[in-house]
């Protein structure tokens, strides 16, 4: 980390050229894992000003965090003072990222970076207040720091997991401070200390358990949230929001009813959420439903189901509203709706139908019923939810009609049930019992005769 001041310089310079040479010339872009490469590209894009929402730096300041400006905890480490600062950090990150991402896997490594970013930033805040209190110097809590080096020092501790107290990292900490007096000593020290906590404490087992519970559908929920058109005035609540809303609509949020004339509203309305409670329901509920559909008909059908539930519910609600305007039914009324609860009910209907036909999982059933109760408290959205249920039932019968080609017969282990029973001579080659058989030959029997039908064309 480096103290942030008015001298921050962005743009293409010698450091960017060196970084490009490091990526393409020294390592080769194909040898850098995707999360590591994506993180480097993201931070380089921020530095070059390619992301409009992050043009203005958000430095990490202890006193600002205490006052409630929590966005700097995540955003502060992503900015750099100049291109040389960016190059030095990214060159170090490539080596550590290549090593650790291959050990942890891409998803777990991405979660690890998130945990280390938050942990090292909070450690920096705590150390700054301790230093200010111990040294009676309030300037520590007013320091504004930027840079990824705190996370890099934490990664260095994890790389040296077998001997995390090695003198090498402490020597680098001192040498860095002597060579670059402007570097944030507390920022680097906070990374080392949090890395030690991560390696030596039981906190690691907690993070590993969280890593195992993360699925691709949780990542989908996070992406939806980033794309979501949140009504909150928090400028950092949805980074992509400000860019996408210029494509979909000009106002801050949009709702769906019979007056809708822009086809993009069928997508933007479900992606509009009111507050963080909606996001919490999304993060918990969607992975449960999509995982159940995946176990029923596979990954591809699960993704198709999500898209159909999202857009199909919007289209069905629009047509229902148009019909209501003509018939004016007394027990249903048109509301300008938004949010994912309609698509949620579509997937809920699919999940309940799957459990009805394939066997009931009572834990999932209880969750679905309790969730439905709380969502249905908003009676003005009853028609929206009813449209979602209708789409979900049709979607289930569509999935049910799709044959799932899976071998349901008995198979045998390759080479026999027990490797110790395999004869040492070559007689076992002529024995069907020890022959290697594919799962695809479900009707194969040792006494059966393989018959081939040959078509002859005249």
C-alpha positions as CSV (number, residue, x, y, z in Angstrom):
1,X,0.0,0.0,0.0
2,X,1.0,3.6,-0.6
3,X,-0.3,6.7,1.0
4,X,-2.7,8.4,-1.4
5,X,-2.3,12.1,-2.3
6,X,-3.0,14.5,-5.1
7,X,0.0,13.1,-7.0
8,X,-1.7,10.0,-8.3
9,X,-1.0,9.5,-12.0
10,X,-2.9,7.2,-14.3
11,X,-2.5,6.4,-18.0
12,X,-0.1,4.4,-20.1
13,X,3.5,4.7,-19.0
14,X,6.6,2.7,-18.7
15,X,5.1,0.5,-15.9
16,X,2.2,-0.6,-18.2
17,X,4.6,-1.5,-20.9
18,X,6.7,-3.5,-18.4
19,X,3.5,-5.2,-17.2
20,X,2.5,-6.2,-20.7
21,X,6.0,-7.6,-21.3
22,X,5.7,-9.6,-18.0
23,X,2.4,-11.1,-19.0
24,X,3.0,-11.8,-22.7
25,X,6.8,-12.1,-22.9
26,X,8.0,-13.6,-19.6
27,X,5.2,-15.9,-18.5
28,X,2.9,-16.1,-21.5
29,X,-0.8,-15.3,-21.2
30,X,-1.8,-19.0,-21.5
31,X,0.2,-20.0,-18.4
32,X,-1.5,-17.5,-16.1
33,X,-4.7,-18.9,-14.5
34,X,-7.9,-17.1,-15.3
35,X,-8.7,-15.5,-11.9
36,X,-5.1,-14.2,-11.6
37,X,-5.2,-12.8,-15.2
38,X,-8.7,-11.4,-14.7
39,X,-7.7,-9.6,-11.5
40,X,-4.6,-8.1,-13.2
41,X,-6.7,-6.9,-16.2
42,X,-9.4,-5.5,-13.8
43,X,-6.9,-3.4,-11.8
44,X,-5.0,-2.3,-14.9
45,X,-8.4,-1.2,-16.4
46,X,-9.1,0.8,-13.3
47,X,-5.7,2.5,-13.5
48,X,-6.1,3.3,-17.1
49,X,-9.6,4.8,-16.5
50,X,-11.5,2.3,-18.6
51,X,-14.2,1.8,-16.0
52,X,-16.2,5.1,-15.7
53,X,-17.7,4.2,-12.3
54,X,-14.2,3.9,-10.8
55,X,-12.5,7.0,-12.4
56,X,-12.2,8.7,-9.0
57,X,-10.0,6.8,-6.5
58,X,-11.5,5.5,-3.3
59,X,-8.5,5.4,-0.9
60,X,-8.7,3.3,2.3
61,X,-8.9,5.6,5.3
62,X,-9.3,4.3,8.9
63,X,-11.4,7.2,10.1
64,X,-13.6,7.0,7.0
65,X,-14.3,3.3,7.5
66,X,-15.3,3.9,11.2
67,X,-17.6,6.7,10.0
68,X,-19.4,4.2,7.7
69,X,-17.7,4.5,4.3
70,X,-17.2,0.8,3.9
71,X,-16.8,0.8,0.2
72,X,-13.1,1.7,0.6
73,X,-12.4,-1.6,2.3
74,X,-12.9,-3.4,-1.1
75,X,-12.0,-0.6,-3.5
76,X,-9.0,0.9,-1.8
77,X,-6.6,-2.0,-2.7
78,X,-7.7,-1.9,-6.3
79,X,-6.2,1.6,-7.0
80,X,-2.5,2.4,-7.5
81,X,-0.5,5.6,-7.3
82,X,1.2,5.3,-10.7
83,X,2.0,2.8,-13.4
84,X,5.3,1.6,-11.7
85,X,3.4,1.0,-8.5
86,X,0.9,-1.1,-10.5
87,X,3.6,-3.0,-12.3
88,X,5.5,-3.9,-9.1
89,X,2.4,-5.2,-7.4
90,X,1.1,-7.1,-10.5
91,X,4.5,-8.7,-11.2
92,X,4.5,-10.1,-7.6
93,X,0.9,-11.1,-7.9
94,X,1.5,-13.2,-11.1
95,X,4.0,-15.4,-9.3
96,X,1.9,-15.9,-6.2
97,X,-1.4,-16.3,-8.2
98,X,0.0,-18.9,-10.5
99,X,1.1,-21.0,-7.6
100,X,-1.9,-20.6,-5.3
101,X,-4.7,-20.7,-7.9
102,X,-3.5,-24.1,-9.1
103,X,-3.6,-25.3,-5.5
104,X,-7.0,-23.9,-4.5
105,X,-8.8,-23.8,-7.8
106,X,-10.2,-20.8,-9.5
107,X,-13.4,-20.3,-7.5
108,X,-11.7,-20.9,-4.1
109,X,-8.8,-18.6,-5.1
110,X,-11.3,-15.9,-6.0
111,X,-12.9,-16.3,-2.6
112,X,-9.5,-16.3,-1.0
113,X,-8.6,-13.0,-2.6
114,X,-11.9,-11.5,-1.4
115,X,-11.3,-12.7,2.2
116,X,-7.7,-11.4,2.2
117,X,-8.7,-8.0,0.7
118,X,-11.3,-7.5,3.4
119,X,-9.2,-8.9,6.2
120,X,-6.0,-6.9,5.4
121,X,-8.0,-3.7,5.0
122,X,-9.7,-4.2,8.4
123,X,-6.4,-5.1,9.9
124,X,-5.0,-1.8,8.6
125,X,-7.8,0.1,10.2
126,X,-7.2,-1.6,13.5
127,X,-3.5,-1.1,13.4
128,X,-3.9,2.5,12.5
129,X,-6.1,3.2,15.6
130,X,-3.7,1.2,17.8
131,X,-0.7,3.2,16.5
132,X,-2.6,6.5,16.9
133,X,-3.5,5.6,20.5
134,X,0.0,4.2,21.5
135,X,2.0,7.0,19.8
136,X,-0.5,9.7,20.5
137,X,-0.4,10.7,16.8
138,X,-3.9,11.1,15.2
139,X,-2.4,11.3,11.8
140,X,-2.4,7.5,11.6
141,X,-6.2,7.3,11.5
142,X,-6.3,10.1,8.8
143,X,-3.9,8.2,6.5
144,X,-5.4,7.4,3.1
145,X,-3.8,4.4,1.4
146,X,-4.2,2.6,-1.9
147,X,-2.6,-0.4,-3.5
148,X,-2.7,-4.2,-3.6
149,X,0.5,-4.8,-1.6
150,X,-1.3,-5.6,1.7
151,X,-3.0,-8.5,0.0
152,X,0.3,-9.6,-1.6
153,X,2.0,-9.8,1.8
154,X,-0.9,-12.0,3.0
155,X,-0.5,-14.2,0.0
156,X,3.2,-14.4,0.7
157,X,2.5,-15.9,4.1
158,X,0.1,-18.4,2.6
159,X,2.7,-19.4,0.0
160,X,5.2,-20.0,2.9
161,X,2.5,-22.0,4.7
162,X,5.0,-24.7,5.9
163,X,7.1,-22.0,7.6
164,X,5.0,-18.9,7.9
165,X,7.3,-17.2,10.4
166,X,10.3,-17.3,8.0
167,X,12.6,-14.3,8.2
168,X,12.3,-13.7,4.5
169,X,8.9,-11.9,4.6
170,X,9.9,-9.8,7.5
171,X,13.1,-8.9,5.7
172,X,11.1,-7.9,2.6
173,X,8.8,-5.8,4.8
174,X,11.8,-3.9,6.2
175,X,13.6,-3.7,2.8
176,X,10.5,-2.4,1.1
177,X,10.1,0.3,3.6
178,X,13.8,1.4,3.3
179,X,13.7,1.3,-0.5
180,X,10.4,3.0,-0.8
181,X,10.0,5.4,2.2
182,X,6.6,6.5,0.9
183,X,5.2,2.9,1.2
184,X,2.6,2.2,3.9
185,X,4.4,0.2,6.6
186,X,1.2,-0.4,8.5
187,X,-0.5,-1.5,5.3
188,X,2.1,-4.1,4.6
189,X,2.3,-5.2,8.2
190,X,-1.5,-5.7,8.3
191,X,-1.3,-8.0,5.3
192,X,1.4,-10.1,7.0
193,X,-0.5,-10.3,10.3
194,X,-3.8,-11.2,8.7
195,X,-2.0,-13.8,6.6
196,X,-0.6,-15.3,9.8
197,X,-4.1,-15.4,11.3
198,X,-5.4,-17.1,8.2
199,X,-2.7,-19.8,8.2
200,X,-2.3,-20.4,12.0
201,X,-5.9,-19.9,13.3
202,X,-9.1,-22.0,13.1
203,X,-10.5,-19.2,10.9
204,X,-9.0,-21.1,8.0
205,X,-11.2,-24.1,8.5
206,X,-14.3,-21.8,8.5
207,X,-13.2,-20.2,5.2
208,X,-12.6,-23.6,3.7
209,X,-16.1,-24.7,4.7
210,X,-17.5,-21.6,3.0
211,X,-15.4,-22.3,-0.1
212,X,-16.9,-25.8,-0.4
213,X,-20.5,-24.5,-0.1
214,X,-20.0,-21.9,-2.9
215,X,-21.5,-23.1,-6.2
216,X,-21.7,-21.7,-9.7
217,X,-25.2,-20.6,-8.9
218,X,-24.0,-18.4,-6.0
219,X,-21.7,-16.8,-8.4
220,X,-24.7,-16.3,-10.8
221,X,-26.5,-14.6,-7.9
222,X,-23.6,-12.2,-7.3
223,X,-23.4,-11.4,-11.1
224,X,-27.2,-10.6,-11.1
225,X,-26.7,-8.4,-8.1
226,X,-23.9,-6.5,-9.9
227,X,-26.1,-6.1,-12.9
228,X,-29.2,-5.3,-10.7
229,X,-30.9,-2.0,-11.0
230,X,-31.1,-1.2,-7.2
231,X,-33.2,1.6,-6.0
232,X,-30.7,2.5,-3.3
233,X,-28.8,5.8,-3.6
234,X,-25.5,4.1,-2.6
235,X,-23.1,5.0,-5.4
236,X,-21.2,1.7,-4.9
237,X,-24.2,-0.6,-4.5
238,X,-24.1,-1.7,-8.2
239,X,-21.0,-0.9,-10.2
240,X,-22.4,-1.9,-13.5
241,X,-25.8,-0.3,-12.7
242,X,-24.9,3.2,-14.0
243,X,-23.6,1.9,-17.3
244,X,-26.4,-0.6,-18.0
245,X,-29.3,1.7,-17.1
246,X,-28.3,3.9,-20.1
247,X,-28.9,0.9,-22.3
248,X,-32.2,-0.2,-20.8
249,X,-33.8,3.0,-19.7
250,X,-33.0,6.6,-18.7
251,X,-34.7,6.6,-15.2
252,X,-33.2,5.0,-12.1
253,X,-35.5,2.0,-12.1
254,X,-38.3,0.5,-14.2
255,X,-41.4,-1.6,-13.5
256,X,-43.4,-3.8,-15.7
257,X,-47.1,-3.5,-16.6
258,X,-49.5,-3.4,-19.6
259,X,-48.1,0.0,-20.6
260,X,-44.6,-1.5,-21.3
261,X,-43.5,-0.8,-24.9
262,X,-39.8,-1.5,-24.7
263,X,-38.8,-5.1,-25.0
264,X,-35.7,-4.6,-22.8
265,X,-38.0,-4.0,-19.8
266,X,-38.8,-7.7,-19.8
267,X,-35.2,-8.2,-18.6
268,X,-34.5,-5.0,-16.7
269,X,-37.7,-5.2,-14.6
270,X,-36.8,-8.6,-13.0
271,X,-33.3,-7.4,-12.4
272,X,-34.5,-4.4,-10.4
273,X,-34.4,-5.1,-6.6
274,X,-35.5,-2.9,-3.8
275,X,-33.0,-3.5,-1.0
276,X,-30.4,-5.9,0.4
277,X,-33.1,-8.2,1.7
278,X,-34.1,-9.0,-1.9
279,X,-30.4,-9.8,-2.7
280,X,-30.2,-12.1,0.4
281,X,-33.2,-14.1,-0.7
282,X,-31.7,-14.3,-4.2
283,X,-28.4,-15.5,-2.9
284,X,-29.9,-18.2,-0.7
285,X,-32.9,-19.3,-2.8
286,X,-31.8,-19.5,-6.4
287,X,-28.8,-21.9,-5.8
288,X,-31.1,-24.3,-4.0
289,X,-33.7,-24.4,-6.8
290,X,-31.2,-24.5,-9.7
291,X,-29.1,-27.2,-8.0
292,X,-32.3,-29.3,-7.7
293,X,-33.2,-28.8,-11.4
294,X,-29.6,-29.6,-12.3
295,X,-29.8,-33.0,-10.5
296,X,-33.1,-33.7,-12.3
297,X,-32.1,-32.8,-15.9
298,X,-28.5,-31.6,-16.0
299,X,-26.6,-28.3,-16.0
300,X,-27.7,-27.2,-19.5
301,X,-31.4,-27.6,-18.6
302,X,-30.9,-25.7,-15.3
303,X,-29.5,-22.7,-17.2
304,X,-32.3,-22.9,-19.8
305,X,-34.8,-23.0,-16.9
306,X,-33.4,-19.9,-15.4
307,X,-33.6,-17.9,-18.6
308,X,-37.1,-19.1,-19.3
309,X,-38.2,-18.3,-15.8
310,X,-36.7,-14.9,-16.0
311,X,-38.1,-13.7,-19.3
312,X,-41.1,-16.0,-19.5
313,X,-42.6,-14.7,-16.3
314,X,-42.2,-11.1,-17.5
315,X,-43.9,-11.8,-20.9
316,X,-46.7,-13.8,-19.2
317,X,-47.3,-11.0,-16.7
318,X,-47.4,-8.4,-19.5
319,X,-50.0,-10.4,-21.5
320,X,-52.0,-11.0,-18.3
321,X,-52.1,-7.2,-17.7
322,X,-53.2,-6.5,-21.2
323,X,-56.0,-9.0,-20.7
324,X,-57.0,-7.5,-17.4
325,X,-57.3,-4.1,-19.0
326,X,-59.9,-5.5,-21.4
327,X,-61.9,-7.8,-19.0
328,X,-61.4,-5.9,-15.6
329,X,-61.6,-8.9,-13.4
330,X,-62.4,-7.9,-9.8
331,X,-60.2,-10.4,-8.0
332,X,-57.0,-9.5,-9.8
333,X,-55.5,-6.1,-10.3
334,X,-52.6,-4.8,-12.3
335,X,-49.5,-3.4,-10.6
336,X,-46.3,-2.0,-11.9
337,X,-44.0,-4.8,-10.7
338,X,-40.3,-5.4,-10.6
339,X,-37.9,-7.9,-8.9
340,X,-37.1,-11.5,-9.2
341,X,-39.9,-12.9,-7.1
342,X,-41.9,-13.9,-10.2
343,X,-39.0,-15.9,-11.7
344,X,-38.4,-17.2,-8.2
345,X,-41.9,-18.6,-8.0
346,X,-41.5,-20.2,-11.5
347,X,-38.4,-22.1,-10.3
348,X,-40.2,-22.8,-7.0
349,X,-43.0,-24.5,-9.0
350,X,-40.5,-26.6,-10.9
351,X,-38.8,-27.6,-7.7
352,X,-42.0,-28.7,-6.0
353,X,-43.1,-30.6,-9.1
354,X,-39.7,-32.4,-9.2
355,X,-40.1,-33.4,-5.5
356,X,-43.6,-34.5,-6.2
357,X,-42.6,-36.9,-9.0
358,X,-39.1,-37.9,-7.8
359,X,-39.3,-37.9,-4.1
360,X,-39.8,-35.3,-1.4
361,X,-36.9,-33.7,0.4
362,X,-38.6,-32.4,3.5
363,X,-35.9,-29.8,4.3
364,X,-36.2,-28.3,0.9
365,X,-40.0,-28.5,1.1
366,X,-40.1,-26.6,4.4
367,X,-37.8,-24.0,3.0
368,X,-39.9,-23.5,-0.1
369,X,-43.1,-23.2,1.9
370,X,-41.7,-20.7,4.4
371,X,-40.1,-18.6,1.7
372,X,-43.4,-18.6,-0.2
373,X,-45.3,-17.4,2.9
374,X,-43.0,-14.4,3.4
375,X,-43.0,-13.4,-0.2
376,X,-46.8,-13.7,-0.5
377,X,-47.2,-11.1,2.3
378,X,-47.0,-8.5,-0.5
379,X,-50.5,-9.1,-1.9
380,X,-50.1,-6.5,-4.6
381,X,-47.8,-8.9,-6.4
382,X,-50.1,-11.9,-6.4
383,X,-50.7,-11.8,-10.2
384,X,-47.0,-11.5,-10.8
385,X,-46.4,-14.6,-8.6
386,X,-49.3,-16.5,-10.2
387,X,-47.7,-15.9,-13.6
388,X,-44.5,-17.3,-12.3
389,X,-46.2,-20.4,-11.0
390,X,-47.9,-20.9,-14.4
391,X,-44.6,-20.6,-16.2
392,X,-42.9,-23.0,-13.7
393,X,-45.6,-25.7,-14.2
394,X,-45.2,-25.5,-18.0
395,X,-41.4,-25.5,-17.6
396,X,-41.5,-28.6,-15.5
397,X,-43.6,-30.6,-18.1
398,X,-41.1,-29.4,-20.7
399,X,-38.2,-30.7,-18.7
400,X,-40.1,-33.9,-17.9
401,X,-40.6,-34.5,-21.6
402,X,-36.9,-34.4,-22.2
403,X,-35.4,-37.8,-22.0
404,X,-32.4,-38.1,-19.8
405,X,-30.0,-40.7,-21.2
406,X,-28.4,-42.4,-18.3
407,X,-27.4,-46.0,-17.7
408,X,-29.4,-47.4,-14.8
409,X,-28.1,-50.9,-14.9
410,X,-25.4,-52.6,-12.9
411,X,-21.7,-52.1,-13.7
412,X,-18.5,-53.7,-12.7
413,X,-15.2,-52.2,-11.7
414,X,-12.5,-52.1,-14.4
415,X,-10.4,-55.2,-14.2
416,X,-12.7,-57.0,-11.8
417,X,-14.2,-56.4,-8.3
418,X,-10.9,-57.2,-6.6
419,X,-7.5,-56.4,-8.1
420,X,-5.9,-59.2,-6.0
421,X,-8.0,-61.9,-7.8
422,X,-6.6,-61.0,-11.2
423,X,-4.5,-63.9,-12.5
424,X,-0.9,-63.2,-13.1
425,X,-0.8,-65.1,-16.4
426,X,-2.4,-64.1,-19.6
427,X,-5.4,-66.5,-19.3
428,X,-7.5,-63.6,-17.8
429,X,-7.4,-61.9,-21.2
430,X,-9.8,-64.6,-22.5
431,X,-12.0,-64.4,-19.4
432,X,-15.0,-62.2,-19.6
433,X,-15.0,-61.7,-15.8
434,X,-11.8,-59.7,-15.9
435,X,-12.5,-58.0,-19.2
436,X,-12.7,-54.2,-19.2
437,X,-16.3,-53.2,-19.9
438,X,-17.8,-49.8,-20.6
439,X,-20.9,-48.6,-18.7
440,X,-22.5,-48.1,-22.0
441,X,-23.0,-51.8,-22.6
442,X,-25.8,-52.2,-20.0
443,X,-27.2,-55.4,-21.5
444,X,-23.8,-57.1,-21.8
445,X,-23.5,-60.6,-20.4
446,X,-20.6,-63.0,-20.4
447,X,-22.7,-65.6,-22.2
448,X,-24.4,-63.3,-24.6
449,X,-23.7,-63.2,-28.3
450,X,-22.9,-59.8,-29.9
451,X,-24.9,-59.4,-33.0
452,X,-24.3,-56.7,-35.5
453,X,-26.8,-55.7,-38.1
454,X,-25.2,-54.6,-41.3
455,X,-27.1,-52.5,-43.7
456,X,-26.4,-53.2,-47.3
457,X,-27.0,-50.5,-49.8
458,X,-27.6,-51.3,-53.4
